[in-house]
Amino acid sequence: ECELDHENPWQLLVATILAAQNTDRNINKVTPGLFRRWPNPAALGAAERADVEAAVKSTGFFRNKARAIQEASRIIAAEHDGEVPRSMAALCRLPGVARKTANVVLGVACGLSSGIAVDTHVSRVSKRLGLTAEKDPNKIEADLCAQIARRSWVITGHRLILHGRYVCLARTPHCSECPLNELCDAREQ
């Protein structure tokens, strides 16, 4: 399951934008206060930028993130009647949103298999398992989607993320505990 706490697609969108270069745990500390203060896209979009920056400062790159979540919220309120769009193209037109964020929102909040969200964990695990040799996230996503049934894209994304986060760590992978050890060419001998 997604480890970002959220109650609706808009909250997940905001949390996912904030999660760039940060941990879900840290974002889950910031978003409750953010959503209490600005409970919907219109409210966040109309907030004072300095107030939003102060609310998200601990997430890193807070000026860019504050701008992105405010502008995305403003567009959602004005152009989408306050509802997060349910298409890859429309989501990717929002500030701060690229394929990874759009895949998370569409898959988790909307139940739509539009692709596989590729973050650093998915990239690392899929390379170690020999599922791709690519470095570009869009090419990794294309390789994974070509090998996995569409109905499994969302759950596969979660599995790869969580596996990379808790087992197949970047510096010290827990190969002896890994259920995929026998299939992995990169495993420690």
C-alpha positions in Angstrom: 0.0 0.0 0.0 1.0 3.6 -0.4 2.7 4.9 2.6 1.7 8.5 2.1 -1.3 9.3 4.4 -4.2 10.8 2.4 -8.0 10.9 2.4 -8.6 11.8 -1.3 -6.8 12.2 -4.7 -6.0 15.8 -4.1 -4.3 15.1 -0.8 -2.3 12.3 -2.4 -1.3 14.6 -5.2 0.0 17.2 -2.8 1.7 14.7 -0.6 3.4 13.0 -3.6 4.7 16.4 -4.9 6.1 17.2 -1.4 7.7 13.7 -1.2 10.3 14.5 -3.8 13.7 14.1 -2.3 12.2 13.3 1.1 10.7 10.4 3.0 7.0 9.5 3.3 7.4 9.5 7.0 8.5 13.1 7.0 5.7 14.1 4.6 3.2 12.4 6.8 4.3 14.7 9.6 3.7 17.8 7.5 0.5 17.1 5.6 -2.0 16.8 8.5 -1.4 20.5 9.5 -1.3 21.6 5.9 -4.7 19.9 5.1 -6.2 21.2 8.4 -5.2 24.8 7.4 -6.1 24.5 3.7 -8.6 21.6 3.4 -9.2 21.8 -0.4 -7.6 22.9 -3.6 -9.3 26.3 -3.7 -8.1 27.1 -0.2 -4.5 26.1 -0.8 -4.5 27.8 -4.2 -5.6 31.1 -2.6 -3.3 31.0 0.4 -0.4 33.4 0.9 2.7 31.9 -0.6 4.8 32.7 2.4 2.4 30.8 4.7 2.5 27.7 2.5 6.3 27.9 2.3 6.5 28.0 6.1 4.1 25.0 6.3 6.2 22.9 4.0 9.7 24.2 4.8 10.8 20.9 6.4 10.2 19.0 3.2 13.2 20.6 1.4 13.1 22.6 -1.8 10.1 24.3 0.0 9.9 27.3 -2.3 9.5 25.2 -5.4 7.2 22.7 -3.7 5.0 25.4 -2.3 4.7 27.0 -5.7 3.9 23.7 -7.3 1.3 22.6 -4.8 -0.4 26.0 -4.9 -0.4 26.3 -8.7 -1.6 22.7 -9.1 -4.3 23.3 -6.5 -5.3 26.6 -8.2 -5.7 24.9 -11.6 -7.6 21.9 -10.1 -10.0 24.4 -8.4 -10.4 26.6 -11.5 -10.3 24.2 -14.4 -11.4 20.9 -12.9 -14.2 21.9 -10.5 -11.9 21.0 -7.5 -11.5 17.4 -8.7 -8.1 15.9 -9.6 -8.1 15.0 -13.3 -8.2 11.3 -14.0 -5.9 11.2 -17.1 -2.2 11.1 -17.5 -2.1 14.0 -19.9 -4.2 16.3 -17.7 -2.2 15.4 -14.6 1.1 16.0 -16.3 0.0 19.5 -17.3 -0.1 20.4 -13.5 2.9 22.1 -12.0 5.1 19.6 -10.1 3.6 16.6 -11.8 5.4 14.2 -14.1 4.7 10.5 -14.9 5.7 9.2 -11.5 3.4 11.4 -9.5 0.6 10.9 -12.1 1.0 7.1 -11.9 0.8 7.2 -8.1 -2.3 9.4 -8.0 -4.1 7.5 -10.8 -3.2 4.1 -9.4 -3.6 4.6 -5.7 -6.4 7.2 -5.5 -8.3 6.4 -8.7 -7.6 2.7 -9.2 -6.4 3.3 -12.8 -3.5 1.3 -14.3 -1.8 4.0 -16.4 1.7 2.8 -15.9 4.2 2.0 -13.1 5.5 4.7 -10.9 9.3 4.7 -11.2 11.2 6.2 -8.2 14.8 5.5 -7.1 13.7 2.2 -5.4 11.9 0.9 -8.5 14.8 1.8 -10.6 17.3 0.1 -8.4 15.3 -3.1 -7.9 14.3 -3.5 -11.5 17.9 -3.2 -12.6 19.2 -5.6 -10.0 16.5 -8.1 -11.0 17.4 -7.7 -14.7 14.0 -6.3 -15.6 15.7 -3.3 -17.3 19.1 -1.9 -18.2 17.7 1.6 -18.7 18.5 4.6 -16.6 15.8 7.0 -17.7 12.6 6.5 -15.6 10.3 6.7 -18.6 12.3 3.9 -20.4 12.3 1.8 -17.2 8.6 2.2 -16.9 8.2 1.2 -20.6 10.3 -1.9 -20.0 8.4 -2.9 -16.9 5.0 -2.3 -18.5 6.0 -4.5 -21.4 6.8 -7.4 -19.1 3.9 -7.1 -16.6 0.2 -7.5 -17.2 -1.6 -4.1 -17.1 -3.9 -5.3 -14.3 -0.8 -5.8 -12.1 0.9 -2.4 -12.8 -0.3 -0.6 -9.6 0.5 -3.5 -7.2 3.8 -4.2 -8.9 4.8 -0.6 -8.4 4.0 -0.8 -4.7 5.8 -4.1 -4.4 9.0 -2.8 -6.1 9.0 0.4 -4.0 8.5 -1.4 -0.7 11.0 -4.1 -1.6 13.6 -1.4 -2.4 12.7 0.6 0.7 12.9 -2.3 3.2 14.9 -5.2 1.7 16.9 -4.3 -1.5 18.5 -1.2 0.0 20.9 0.8 -2.0 24.0 0.4 0.1 23.4 -2.6 2.3 20.8 -4.9 0.7 19.4 -7.6 2.9 20.1 -10.4 0.3 19.9 -13.2 2.9 16.4 -12.2 3.8 15.2 -11.5 0.3 12.5 -13.8 -1.1 13.9 -13.0 -4.6 17.4 -14.0 -3.8 17.6 -17.0 -6.1 16.3 -14.9 -9.0 18.7 -12.0 -8.5 22.0 -11.8 -10.4 23.0 -8.9 -8.2 22.6 -10.8 -4.9 25.5 -11.0 -2.5 27.1 -14.4 -2.7 
